Amino acid sequence: MDIHEFQAKELLATKGVKLPRGGIAYSPEQARYRASEIGGEAWVVKAQIHSGARGKAGGIILCRSEEDVEAAADNLIGRRLVTHQTGPKGNLVNRLYIEETVQIDRELYLGIVLDRKAERIKIIASPSGGMEIEEIAAKEPDSLIEITVDPGGGMQRFQARELAFGLGLDGSMVTKATDTLLACYRVFRDFDATMLEINPLVVSKGELMALDCKMSFDENALFRRPDISEMRDKSQEDPRETFASDRGLSYVGLEGEIGCIINGAGLAMATLDMIKLSGGEPANFLDIGGGASPERVAKSFRAVLQDKNVKVILVNIFAGINRCDWVAEGVVKAREEVGLDLPLIVRLSGTKVEEGKKILAEKAPDVVVADTLQEAAERAVAEWKKLGQSAAA
């Protein structure tokens, strides 16, 4: 789960990380009031969306008067901001962060991520801030400093000092930088984050300040982090994925027109590959999990049908913990409840497979039943192409 910049900064502040003064605004008038409340001669108006590269897309505006702040806010609120991370649809801007400007003496980069392969926490820093980490890695790979932290012992003070010296900070800043780096690590650890990125982390008048911040969290830990769960902004999410996740389904939206309902992440990936190899385009990844009751299968159909581009649905179930007769009952139930009129291809294998096929034959005779994954994918693609040819004609 991602959160907004202003929310991430609120969490940093709880551990003592220094930040520029700022405030949230939901209207142009409120943005102007925030600027007057903060004071000063210049402010930065920042669109709050779940994406990087906001500045390149016009989502970060420097203003030198309160009138300019109001005008910038009027331009941004209600607009869909398109960056290279949002895709062509962009993300809706419905709130802004108004922040004071600060003197920037140096820009640094700090990232803390969960390295799942190493089962460790990795800290990446660079004396070249203000750029995307991909740009830094490509242009100045030698500038990257990496430290691995054992989660059992946590980040040690000597590691933070090593980072501070590696960033080229002078002796007067090392102690402050060490405290800031340790505080950032504690934010990452204490809130079950999977990613914390501060870019840039700036040196300003002898202080180290977080000028921008992004955070992501482990959704599996949100049950014990209700305060973090409350920060979720569904307006920034793919509505298809939100609908599915709210019903306990693992769903990732794609750009094709063949909807997929599958149990098991590995089988789901194999099914997507087979659809592609057969000449089709999958509309989604959907793993219904181990307990595929008829009700859960019906929920899966509703989730897939949230995507109006879906023209064909492929159900692929290998039943171990699941039972094919349950899945078949779910298919019948879903067709009745949602009034499904799309071509439907079902491949069942495993526990109670013959019973499942019998249920489909009796209650849904127009459903195409396939014996193998390859056959199911080819039949789904054939139906999809047939519909495309009919539409073209």
Secondary structure, DSSP 4 states (H G I P E B T S, - for coil): -B--HHHHHHHHHHTT-B---EEEESSHHHHHHHHHHH-SS-EEEEE--S-S-TTTTT-EEEESSHHHHHHHHHHHTTPEE--TTT-TT-EE---EEEEE----SEEEEEEEEEETTTTEEEEEEES--SS-HHHHHHH-GGG-EEEEE-TTT---HHHHHHHHHHTT--HHHHHHHHHHHHHHHHHHHHTTEEEEEEEEEEEETTEEEE--EEEEE-GGGGGG-HHHHTT--GGGS-HHHHHHHTTT-EEEE-SSSEEEEESSHHHHHHHHHHHHHTT--B-EEEE--S---HHHHHHHHHHHHTSTT--EEEEEEEESSS-HHHHHHHHHHHHHHHT--S-EEEEEEETTHHHHHHHHHHH-TTSEEESSHHHHHHHHHHHHHHHHHHHH-
